[in-house]
């Protein structure tokens, strides 16, 4: 994926396919992009969604990474 349009399309496709494992990964990536752009509120929104999908699918990597980012930004204890 090279741009935000491609990420948006991938997220929409994953929703259509109900691919929650992929959604956890994609929402984490969206959060990372927003964090790098300096929009911490948007980043934490996406990290929260990644965290929830990570919990639902028992995917440790996006779940734990998203949780760590939320803690870093004071959004989770």
Secondary structure, 3 states (H helix, E strand, C coil): CCCHHHHHHHHHHHHHCCCHHHHHHHHHHHHHHHHHCCCHHHHHHHHHHHHHHHHHHCCHHHHHHHHHHHHHCCCCC
